[in-house]
Amino acid sequence: MDMPSLFNISRSTCPATLDLDEWPKPVGSSNDRAPNVTRRPGDGTTRFERLPTYWLPAHVYTCHVPGGTVFLDLRRNRYLGVGEAETQTLQRHVANWQDATLDLERDSFNESTARHILDALVESALLQTESECSRIFSSTSTGLQEARHGLETVRASHRSIRAPDLWRFLRSCLWAHCILRTSSLYDAAHAIEDFRQTGGSILSPADPAQTYRCVQIFRRLRPYVFAAQDRCLFQALALVRFLQYYQTPATWIIGVRVRPWAAHSWVQQDELILDGTPESVREYIPILAVEA
């Protein structure tokens, strides 16, 4: 049997575009689709078997989208997807799957087909059979507030740019450039986490006025180094590192949409989006969130 309806959406980093005429079809013929259920003796109730032998690796994050599930492989910097039927199988057999809500009325693949799907995903390094690993970063929108406000809603005074500001800005841009040229998104996420752990105290709760001043300095220096258009990933990483130099909390986010396909990266602080507008991210479903 061929590979399940796993498709490579994009091998490029954000932003990426690809029109999808239709979501992948389920694997196998109609003869493959039989309920994979067991019955409890005595009470007649039905339950689906859940085999806790498959796990999402530490470098793979997912989100549910209309028609299926999108995988983000942080080590290979690529997005992949499966259809709704495969998603049902994953919900039943992946022990640390984020969304464990099952549609018990739907038919499942039989055990042989389900194992083929799961083993094929293991071969693609999107699943593993070892025990659960530590997952440092957040997947999907769990605990993530919706971006409701732009930076223009914050009332704060500007301040002049000083030599340390310029030095931190250049260091942030150089770091973002090097991490994207020589490393993976997994390394970038860990670098942000490591800096957060060792970079000193973080302002808590967040001070919107301090955030406003830092972002305004970043925006005023940005045109001298790079253009923001079509460079959402570079800008988000540089901005996150710049804010970390000022102990200003923020969250680096990657989100996806499927029709038309696109991936986008941005920075938030609670409900405040720091490098865009709420409208610019509203259509995207978060697949990764890294606290800085």
C-alpha positions in Angstrom: 0.0 0.0 0.0 1.3 3.5 -0.8 1.9 6.3 1.6 -1.2 7.6 3.3 -2.7 10.8 2.3 0.2 12.7 3.6 1.2 15.6 1.4 4.1 18.0 1.5 2.4 21.4 1.7 5.6 23.5 1.7 9.3 23.0 2.3 9.9 26.7 2.5 9.7 28.9 5.6 7.1 31.5 6.1 5.4 32.9 4.2 4.5 30.1 1.9 1.6 29.8 -0.5 0.0 26.9 -2.2 -3.5 26.6 -3.6 -5.2 23.3 -2.6 -7.9 22.2 -5.0 -9.1 19.7 -2.4 -8.0 18.2 0.8 -6.3 14.7 0.5 -8.6 11.7 0.1 -8.6 9.0 2.8 -6.3 6.0 2.3 -7.5 2.7 0.8 -10.7 1.5 -0.7 -14.1 1.3 0.9 -13.3 -2.3 1.9 -10.5 -0.8 4.2 -13.0 1.2 6.2 -14.4 -0.9 9.0 -15.1 0.2 12.5 -12.2 -0.6 14.8 -14.1 -1.0 18.0 -14.4 -3.3 21.0 -17.4 -4.0 23.2 -17.4 -4.0 26.9 -18.8 -7.3 28.2 -22.1 -7.1 29.9 -23.1 -3.5 29.3 -23.1 -3.5 25.5 -21.3 -0.1 25.2 -18.8 0.5 22.5 -15.4 2.1 22.8 -12.5 2.7 20.4 -9.2 1.1 21.2 -6.4 3.5 22.0 -2.9 2.0 21.6 -0.5 4.2 23.5 2.5 3.1 21.4 2.8 6.1 19.2 3.9 9.6 20.2 4.4 13.0 18.7 8.2 13.8 18.8 9.4 16.9 20.5 10.1 18.6 17.1 6.6 18.0 15.6 3.6 20.2 16.3 0.1 20.0 14.8 -3.1 21.9 14.5 -6.6 20.8 13.3 -7.8 22.7 10.3 -10.9 22.3 8.2 -10.6 19.0 6.4 -7.7 17.5 8.4 -4.5 18.2 10.3 -1.4 20.1 9.5 2.0 18.9 10.9 4.9 21.3 11.4 8.3 19.5 11.4 10.6 22.0 13.1 13.7 20.1 12.3 13.1 19.9 8.6 11.4 23.3 8.3 8.4 21.9 6.4 4.6 21.5 6.7 2.7 18.4 5.9 -0.9 17.4 6.2 -3.3 14.5 6.5 -7.0 14.2 5.9 -9.9 14.0 8.3 -10.0 10.2 8.3 -6.3 9.9 9.2 -6.8 12.5 11.9 -9.4 10.3 13.5 -6.9 7.4 13.5 -4.3 9.7 15.0 -6.6 10.8 17.8 -7.2 7.2 18.8 -3.7 5.9 18.6 -1.3 8.7 19.4 -1.0 9.0 23.2 0.0 12.6 23.4 -2.2 13.9 20.7 -3.4 17.4 21.6 -7.0 17.1 20.7 -8.4 13.9 22.0 -12.0 14.6 21.2 -13.3 11.6 19.2 -16.3 11.4 16.9 -17.5 8.0 18.0 -20.2 7.9 15.3 -17.7 7.9 12.5 -16.2 4.7 11.0 -12.5 4.2 11.5 -9.9 2.4 9.4 -9.5 -1.2 10.3 -6.5 -2.1 12.4 -4.3 -3.1 9.5 -4.8 0.1 7.6 -4.5 2.2 10.8 -1.1 0.6 11.5 0.0 1.3 8.0 -0.8 5.0 8.4 0.9 5.2 11.7 4.0 3.4 10.6 4.3 5.5 7.5 4.2 8.6 9.7 6.9 7.1 11.9 9.1 6.6 8.8 8.5 10.3 8.0 9.7 11.2 11.5 6.3 12.7 12.3 5.6 10.0 15.0 7.7 7.9 17.2 7.2 4.6 19.1 9.4 5.6 22.0 7.9 6.8 25.3 6.6 10.4 25.6 9.3 13.1 25.3 9.3 16.5 26.8 7.4 19.0 24.7 8.6 22.5 25.8 6.6 24.6 23.4 2.9 25.1 23.0 1.0 23.5 20.1 -2.1 25.0 18.5 -3.9 27.7 20.4 -3.8 26.1 23.9 -3.4 28.9 26.4 -2.9 31.5 23.7 -5.1 34.5 23.7 -6.6 35.8 20.5 -4.9 38.9 19.0 -7.5 41.6 19.5 -5.5 44.8 19.5 -2.7 46.4 17.6 0.1 48.4 19.0 -1.6 51.7 18.0 -4.1 51.2 20.8 -1.3 51.7 23.4 -0.8 55.2 24.6 2.8 55.8 25.4 5.5 58.4 24.6 8.3 57.9 22.1 11.9 58.1 23.3 15.0 58.8 21.3 17.2 56.0 19.9 20.4 55.4 21.9 23.6 53.6 21.1 22.6 50.4 23.1 19.3 50.3 21.1 21.1 50.3 17.8 23.6 47.6 19.0 20.7 45.4 20.3 18.8 45.8 17.1 21.8 44.9 14.9 22.6 41.9 17.1 18.9 40.7 16.9 18.9 41.0 13.1 22.2 39.2 12.8 21.0 36.4 15.1 17.8 35.9 13.1 19.7 35.9 9.8 22.2 33.3 11.1 19.6 31.0 12.7 17.5 30.9 9.5 20.6 30.3 7.3 22.3 27.7 9.3 19.8 26.1 11.7 16.2 24.8 11.9 13.1 26.3 13.4 13.6 23.8 16.2 17.0 25.4 17.0 15.4 28.8 16.8 12.6 27.9 19.3 15.2 26.4 21.7 17.4 29.5 21.4 14.5 31.7 22.4 13.7 29.4 25.3 17.3 29.2 26.4 17.6 33.0 26.3 14.4 33.3 28.3 15.8 31.0 31.0 19.2 32.6 31.3 18.7 36.2 30.1 17.5 37.7 33.3 14.2 38.6 34.9 11.2 39.2 32.8 8.8 42.1 33.4 5.7 40.6 34.9 3.0 41.6 34.4 3.9 43.0 31.0 4.1 46.7 30.7 2.3 47.8 27.5 4.1 51.2 27.5 7.5 49.6 27.7 6.6 47.2 25.0 5.3 50.1 22.8 8.6 52.0 23.2 10.7 49.0 22.3 8.7 48.1 19.3 8.7 51.6 18.0 12.5 51.7 18.3 12.6 48.4 16.3 10.2 49.8 13.6 12.2 53.0 13.2 15.5 51.1 12.7 14.0 48.4 10.5 14.0 50.3 7.2 17.8 50.8 7.4 18.4 47.0 7.5 15.5 45.1 5.9 12.1 45.4 4.3 9.3 43.8 6.3 7.2 42.7 3.3 7.3 39.0 2.7 9.8 38.5 5.6 7.4 37.7 8.4 9.6 34.9 9.9 12.8 37.0 9.9 11.0 40.0 11.4 9.3 37.9 14.1 12.5 36.3 15.2 14.4 39.5 15.2 11.7 41.3 17.1 11.5 38.5 19.7 15.2 38.6 20.4 15.2 42.4 20.5 12.4 42.4 23.1 14.3 39.8 25.1 17.2 42.2 25.5 14.8 44.5 27.3 13.3 41.7 29.5 10.0 42.3 27.7 7.7 39.2 27.5 6.3 38.2 24.2 5.3 35.1 22.3 6.6 34.0 18.9 3.8 32.3 16.9 3.5 30.4 13.6 0.0 29.9 12.2 -1.4 28.3 9.0 -4.4 28.4 6.8 -5.4 25.9 4.1 -7.5 27.7 1.4 -5.5 29.2 0.0 -2.5 27.6 1.7 -0.3 30.1 3.6 1.9 30.1 6.7 2.6 33.2 8.7 4.7 34.2 11.7 4.0 37.0 14.2 4.7 38.2 17.7 2.1 38.7 20.4 2.0 40.0 24.0 -1.3 38.6 25.5 -4.0 40.1 23.2 -1.6 42.7 21.7 -0.1 41.9 18.3 3.3 43.6 18.0 4.2 43.3 14.3 0.9 43.5 12.5 -2.8 44.0 12.9 -5.4 41.6 14.3 -6.9 41.4 10.8 -3.6 40.2 9.4 -3.6 37.1 11.6 -7.3 36.4 12.0 -7.4 33.7 9.3 -4.4 31.8 10.7 -4.7 28.9 13.1 -1.7 28.8 15.5 0.4 25.7 15.2 3.4 26.8 17.4 3.7 29.3 20.2 7.1 29.9 21.9 7.2 32.2 25.0 10.1 34.6 25.0 
